[in-house]
Amino acid sequence: MFSKPKPTDTPTPPKAATSHSGSEPAKAPVSSSPATPPKAKPPASTLSADLTIKGNIKTTGDINVLGNIDGDIRAHLLTIGEGAVVKGEVVADDIVVNGRVVGRVRGLKVRLTSTAQVEGDIIHKTIAIESGAHFEGSVQRQEDPLSSSGKSPAPVAKATAS
């Protein structure tokens, strides 16, 4: 007498009409061509604590120095570890000194942490010196401290932070 309704007897709303209301953003169509992944920034190069280098280092990347360098360093971001010693000029966009530098420091942003020991002039755009840092030299602010003018800055201020 009564028959079961067939699945096609009951109307079902189309899924596309109900899944994307006006408040939800529509998904972008999937491309059949393989997507090119964005270029990932390479990790920083780490120079280990048992490493000693005699010579200059130049890179457009980031460097973490934990060992001893007898030479100049040029990088994008340079971090000098707490036990590290660099004897030479360091030049980078961003420099963080936790260890010891004997030589000139040139950077857009220079930060001396409480464990830093710097013996040399600092040419910077912005600088931060934490309490406890040891610094002997002159400090000079320049709009473009990375320019290789080759001139030593005229002493502007002598400081020893302790």
Sequence and secondary structure as in RCSB ss.txt:
>XXXX:A:sequence
MFSKPKPTDTPTPPKAATSHSGSEPAKAPVSSSPATPPKAKPPASTLSADLTIKGNIKTTGDINVLGNIDGDIRA
HLLTIGEGAVVKGEVVADDIVVNGRVVGRVRGLKVRLTSTAQVEGDIIHKTIAIESGAHFEGSVQRQEDPLSSSG
KSPAPVAKATAS
>XXXX:A:secstr
      TTTS    HHHHHS TTS       SS           EEE TT EEES EE SSEEEE SEEES EEE
EEEEE TT EEES EEEEEEEESSEEES EEEEEEEE TT EEES EEEEEEEE TT EEEEEEEE S TTS   
       EE   
